[in-house]
């Protein structure tokens, strides 16, 4: 698996899979190197096999690349000003969460919307990102885009929600980015430690550590 510069590898506190440590959201993409269709299909195949509630598979990906230039340009026009760098990407994907339950052969339809659709699209997109990382690609999810413009431009139905624009391509030269973004590419990677985001026994329990809590877990059912 191609690896990023050591400065971009996650400075983990505990050993994790290399593909997870290598994944990061670069903005430096080569605009002159298109994606091979078979590579794009492998990335989407990874998303296909993500888990989902009731096997509903609520994700949809609208793909924009050189095969339909007008649609690619429309997708680029949906990007916010802060994500103008992504116009250089040879491919953009729009992830969409379908909130209605799909029909089940031989079973009655399920009422209401799928409350897990957004969660499951996130899982599929992360699988996509890991495959892209393993392929040596740059993949960057963006919430900064005009959702209603995208909905209208690409006929997203009322029971579905545009979630993210995803820039996809081969690594490029950070020096080609605007100076402020080039500096951000070099910033140290920072995450909260595990004990700030994982707690023991209840939402207000102690932060999870390798050492057992002195007084036992708290904040649970009491």
C-alpha positions as CSV (number, residue, x, y, z in Angstrom):
1,X,0.0,0.0,0.0
2,X,1.4,3.4,-0.9
3,X,2.1,5.4,2.3
4,X,1.9,9.2,2.9
5,X,4.9,11.2,4.1
6,X,5.7,10.3,7.7
7,X,4.6,13.7,8.8
8,X,1.1,12.9,7.5
9,X,0.8,9.5,9.2
10,X,-1.4,9.6,12.2
11,X,0.7,9.9,15.5
12,X,-1.3,7.1,17.2
13,X,-1.2,6.3,20.9
14,X,-2.1,2.7,20.3
15,X,-1.2,0.4,17.3
16,X,-3.9,0.5,14.5
17,X,-4.1,-0.8,10.9
18,X,-1.7,1.0,8.6
19,X,-4.5,2.0,6.2
20,X,-6.2,3.8,9.1
21,X,-3.0,5.6,10.1
22,X,-2.3,6.6,6.5
23,X,-5.7,8.0,5.8
24,X,-5.9,11.8,5.8
25,X,-7.8,14.5,4.0
26,X,-5.3,16.1,1.7
27,X,-6.2,18.9,-0.6
28,X,-3.3,18.5,-3.0
29,X,-4.7,16.7,-6.0
30,X,-3.1,16.2,-9.4
31,X,-5.6,17.9,-11.9
32,X,-3.9,16.4,-14.9
33,X,-4.2,12.7,-14.0
34,X,-7.7,11.3,-14.4
35,X,-8.9,8.3,-12.5
36,X,-9.0,4.9,-14.2
37,X,-12.6,3.7,-14.3
38,X,-11.6,0.4,-12.8
39,X,-10.0,2.2,-9.8
40,X,-13.2,4.1,-9.3
41,X,-15.2,0.9,-9.4
42,X,-13.0,-0.7,-6.7
43,X,-13.5,2.3,-4.5
44,X,-17.2,2.1,-4.9
45,X,-17.2,-1.7,-4.4
46,X,-15.7,-1.1,-1.0
47,X,-18.6,1.2,-0.1
48,X,-21.0,-1.4,-1.4
49,X,-20.0,-3.9,1.3
50,X,-20.4,-1.5,4.2
51,X,-22.8,-2.7,6.9
52,X,-26.3,-1.1,7.2
53,X,-29.4,-1.4,9.3
54,X,-31.7,-4.1,7.9
55,X,-29.4,-4.3,4.9
56,X,-31.2,-1.2,3.6
57,X,-28.0,0.1,1.9
58,X,-29.3,3.7,1.9
59,X,-26.2,5.2,0.3
60,X,-26.1,6.5,-3.3
61,X,-23.1,8.1,-4.9
62,X,-23.5,10.4,-7.9
63,X,-20.3,10.3,-9.8
64,X,-18.8,13.2,-11.7
65,X,-15.8,12.9,-14.0
66,X,-14.5,13.6,-17.5
67,X,-17.1,11.2,-19.0
68,X,-19.9,13.8,-18.4
69,X,-18.0,17.2,-18.4
70,X,-21.1,19.3,-18.0
71,X,-22.2,17.4,-14.9
72,X,-18.7,17.7,-13.5
73,X,-18.8,21.4,-14.0
74,X,-22.2,21.6,-12.3
75,X,-20.8,19.7,-9.3
76,X,-17.9,22.0,-9.1
77,X,-20.3,25.0,-9.1
78,X,-22.0,23.5,-6.0
79,X,-18.7,23.8,-3.9
80,X,-18.4,26.6,-1.4
81,X,-15.7,29.2,-1.9
82,X,-13.6,27.6,0.8
83,X,-13.5,24.4,-1.2
84,X,-12.6,25.9,-4.5
85,X,-9.4,23.9,-4.4
86,X,-11.5,20.8,-5.1
87,X,-12.4,22.1,-8.5
88,X,-8.9,20.7,-9.5
89,X,-10.0,17.1,-8.6
90,X,-10.6,14.9,-11.7
91,X,-13.6,13.3,-9.9
92,X,-16.2,14.4,-7.5
93,X,-18.8,12.2,-5.8
94,X,-22.0,13.3,-4.1
95,X,-23.0,11.0,-1.3
96,X,-26.7,10.8,-0.7
97,X,-28.7,9.2,2.2
98,X,-32.0,7.7,1.1
99,X,-34.3,8.0,4.1
100,X,-37.1,5.8,2.9
101,X,-36.9,2.0,3.6
102,X,-36.5,-0.1,0.5
103,X,-39.2,-2.8,-0.3
104,X,-38.6,-6.2,1.1
105,X,-39.7,-9.2,-1.1
106,X,-42.5,-11.1,0.6
107,X,-42.6,-8.8,3.6
108,X,-44.9,-5.8,4.4
109,X,-43.4,-2.3,3.9
110,X,-41.8,-0.6,6.8
111,X,-43.4,2.6,8.1
112,X,-41.6,5.9,8.4
113,X,-38.1,6.9,7.5
114,X,-34.9,4.9,8.2
115,X,-33.5,6.6,11.3
116,X,-30.1,5.0,10.6
117,X,-29.6,6.1,7.0
118,X,-27.2,9.0,7.7
119,X,-25.1,6.7,10.0
120,X,-24.9,4.0,7.3
121,X,-23.9,6.4,4.6
122,X,-21.1,7.5,6.8
123,X,-20.0,3.9,7.2
124,X,-20.1,3.3,3.5
125,X,-18.1,6.5,2.8
126,X,-15.5,5.5,5.3
127,X,-15.1,2.1,3.6
128,X,-14.7,4.0,0.3
129,X,-12.1,6.3,1.9
130,X,-10.1,3.3,3.2
131,X,-10.1,1.6,-0.2
132,X,-9.0,4.9,-1.8
133,X,-6.2,5.3,0.7
134,X,-5.0,1.7,0.0
135,X,-5.0,2.6,-3.7
136,X,-2.7,5.6,-3.0
137,X,-5.4,8.1,-3.8
138,X,-6.4,11.4,-2.2
139,X,-9.9,11.4,-0.9
140,X,-11.5,14.4,0.9
141,X,-15.1,14.7,2.1
142,X,-16.6,18.1,2.2
143,X,-19.7,19.5,3.9
144,X,-19.1,22.9,2.3
145,X,-21.4,22.8,-0.7
146,X,-24.8,24.1,-1.7
147,X,-27.1,21.2,-0.9
148,X,-30.2,22.6,-2.5
149,X,-28.3,23.5,-5.6
150,X,-27.0,20.0,-5.8
151,X,-30.5,18.6,-5.1
152,X,-32.0,20.6,-8.0
153,X,-29.1,20.1,-10.4
154,X,-28.9,16.3,-10.0
155,X,-32.6,15.4,-9.4
156,X,-32.1,14.2,-5.8
157,X,-35.6,13.0,-4.7
158,X,-37.4,14.4,-1.7
159,X,-36.9,11.3,0.4
160,X,-33.1,11.6,0.0
161,X,-30.6,13.9,1.5
162,X,-27.3,15.2,-0.1
163,X,-24.6,14.5,2.5
164,X,-21.2,15.4,1.3
165,X,-19.1,16.2,-1.8
166,X,-16.1,13.9,-2.0
167,X,-13.0,14.9,-4.0
168,X,-11.1,12.0,-5.4
169,X,-7.8,11.9,-7.4
170,X,-4.1,11.2,-7.4
171,X,-1.8,13.1,-5.0
172,X,-0.6,16.4,-6.3
173,X,1.9,19.1,-5.3
174,X,0.9,21.1,-2.2
175,X,2.9,24.0,-3.5
176,X,0.2,24.4,-6.2
177,X,-2.4,25.2,-3.5
178,X,-3.1,28.8,-2.2
179,X,-0.5,29.7,0.5
180,X,-3.0,29.3,3.4
181,X,-4.1,25.8,2.3
182,X,-0.5,24.8,1.6
183,X,0.3,25.7,5.2
184,X,-2.6,23.7,6.5
185,X,-1.3,20.6,4.6
186,X,1.8,20.7,6.8
187,X,0.1,21.2,10.1
188,X,0.5,18.5,12.8
189,X,-2.4,16.1,12.8
190,X,-4.3,16.3,16.1
191,X,-7.1,14.2,17.7
192,X,-8.6,14.1,21.1
193,X,-7.2,11.2,23.2
194,X,-9.4,8.1,23.6
195,X,-10.2,8.9,27.3
196,X,-12.0,12.1,26.1
197,X,-14.3,10.4,23.7
198,X,-14.8,6.9,25.2
199,X,-16.3,6.5,28.7
200,X,-16.9,3.6,30.9
201,X,-20.2,2.4,32.2
202,X,-22.4,5.4,31.2
203,X,-22.3,8.7,29.3
204,X,-20.9,10.6,32.3
205,X,-18.6,7.7,33.4
206,X,-14.9,8.0,33.7
207,X,-12.8,8.3,30.5
208,X,-11.6,4.9,29.3
209,X,-8.0,4.1,30.1
210,X,-6.0,0.9,30.3
211,X,-6.0,1.2,34.1
212,X,-9.2,0.1,36.0
213,X,-11.0,3.0,37.8
214,X,-10.2,3.2,41.4
215,X,-13.8,3.1,42.6
216,X,-15.3,1.0,39.8
217,X,-17.3,2.4,36.8
218,X,-19.8,5.2,37.5
219,X,-22.5,7.1,35.7
220,X,-24.4,4.0,34.5
221,X,-27.7,2.8,35.8
222,X,-27.7,4.4,39.3
